[in-house]
Amino acid sequence: MKKALLVTTVSGFVPQFEMNNVRMLQEMGYEVHYAANYHTPSYGNDNSRLDGTGIIRHQVDFERSPFTLKNIAVYKQLKKVMKEEQFDLVHCHTPMGGAMARIAGHAAKIKTIIYTAHGFHFYKGAPLKNWLIYFTMEYLLSYWTTEQICINKEDYELAKRKFHASRVDYIPGVGLDCSKFGHYSADLDDLKSKLGIAKDKKILLSAGELIKRKNHETIIQAVKEMHDNTIVYVICGHGELEGYLKKLVKELEIEEQVYFLGYRNDIAEIYQVADLFVFPSYQEGLPFALLEAMASKKAAVCSKIRGNTDLIDDEDVLVEPTDMRGFCKAISKVLSDNDYRKYLEKKNYETAQKFDKQNVTGIMRQIYRELD
């Protein structure tokens, strides 16, 4: 039997984003293995989602940082697994998963190595150190990459011009099942009540890890700046900045306007009660949460960055990540103009369909077949 190895830094990545690829590989006759750090919380950290999938798991002690000596042990662990299992194909994701898998894969003489970049750490406007470190790393590793996949146009154009992978392809994201969103029919006032939110409140919603890159702090400050007690800000997700953000909310004296809901399995329902989705990230590849909100027929105000601009092109709702007052202005415009909000909702829903999993699956299946 042919064998394929998926590699990501944390174990939640595959059940969250890559099960379509798993099923495709299994249908093609591959035994699918998955190397990741199963002890690092991320994307809910629910490893039970892998039960019954047929995936064979390998614990690798990945670190997010490229600057730790622990990566030597990671390299040895990956190389050992690759040599023992003799994989026909390795498909890696995430920056450190992609880097370590390609280094180990080259040493283990793996014939086919695919790397999907979910947003390079170097991009227009990125700090110089990102270009010096991460661009150099990706440039060198591209020599050991059979197939480079990019999920936004900026990364794709750069990879074609600058890198040396045997093949470079663009796919529209990881594939969203649009049918799961936008069809919630239960009483929305009842759902608001279950969340502890009064039915007359206007809900701003964000979904994403509580980390610096997601920039929730700017929207929290915007909520304070707008001085509008009818607005509440609901944040779904967990992460290392949870304590800091809760302290900031307390210092700004807006505890009654900001709700931390943690990681949610009912996010499709929560999208439905939102009046506006807000997404102020500093950096994205192609944002899954924003796509989910768009498929849920929600208007969005987001940062003007690569990835977001692949999905949203209306300048009135694109704001520089650090422009807190710009977010205030954009949020107020959408919430106060029902016709404009309905226009954005319709446009976003139609755009989201282009990134549906059926479109992505067809492209990815063709790539796998050509490399088989």
LINMO-V623379 format. One record per backbone hydrogen bond with DSSP energy under -0.5 kcal/mol. NH is the residue of the N-H (numbers start at 1). CO is the residue of the C=O. If there is no record, write none. Layout:
nh co
NH CO
NH CO
//
This chain:
nh co
2 29
4 31
5 89
6 33
7 91
8 35
11 37
13 10
15 11
16 12
17 13
18 13
18 14
19 14
22 18
23 19
24 20
25 21
26 22
27 23
28 24
29 26
30 25
31 2
32 30
33 4
33 31
34 56
35 6
36 34
36 58
37 9
38 36
40 37
41 39
45 42
47 45
49 46
50 47
51 48
53 50
56 32
57 55
58 34
60 36
62 60
68 65
71 68
72 69
73 69
73 70
74 70
75 71
76 72
77 73
78 74
79 75
80 76
81 77
82 78
83 79
84 80
85 81
86 82
87 82
88 3
89 3
90 112
91 5
92 90
92 114
93 7
94 116
98 94
99 95
100 96
101 97
102 98
103 99
104 100
105 101
106 102
107 103
108 104
109 106
110 105
112 88
113 111
114 90
115 147
116 92
117 115
117 149
118 116
126 123
130 127
131 127
132 128
133 129
134 130
135 130
136 131
137 133
138 134
139 135
140 136
141 137
142 138
143 140
144 141
145 142
146 113
146 144
147 113
148 167
149 115
149 147
150 169
151 117
156 152
157 153
158 154
159 155
160 156
161 157
162 158
163 159
166 145
167 146
169 148
171 150
173 171
176 355
178 176
180 177
181 178
191 187
192 188
193 189
194 190
195 191
196 193
197 192
201 198
202 230
203 201
204 202
204 232
205 276
206 234
208 236
210 238
211 209
214 211
215 211
215 212
218 215
219 215
220 216
221 217
222 218
223 219
224 220
225 221
226 222
227 223
227 224
228 223
229 227
231 228
232 202
233 257
234 204
234 232
235 259
236 206
236 234
237 235
237 262
241 210
242 239
245 241
246 242
247 243
248 244
249 245
250 246
251 247
252 248
253 250
254 249
257 254
258 254
258 255
259 233
261 235
261 259
262 235
262 237
269 266
270 266
271 267
272 268
272 269
273 269
273 270
274 270
274 271
275 203
276 203
277 299
278 205
279 301
282 213
283 213
291 287
292 288
293 289
294 290
295 291
296 292
297 294
298 293
301 277
302 317
303 279
304 319
305 303
308 306
309 305
310 307
311 307
311 308
312 308
315 313
317 314
318 315
319 302
319 317
323 320
324 322
327 323
328 324
329 325
330 326
331 327
332 328
333 329
334 330
335 331
336 332
337 333
338 336
341 337
342 338
343 339
344 340
345 341
346 342
347 343
348 344
349 345
350 346
351 347
352 348
353 349
354 350
354 351
355 352
356 353
357 176
359 356
360 356
361 357
362 358
363 359
364 360
365 361
366 362
367 363
368 364
369 365
370 366
371 367
372 368
//
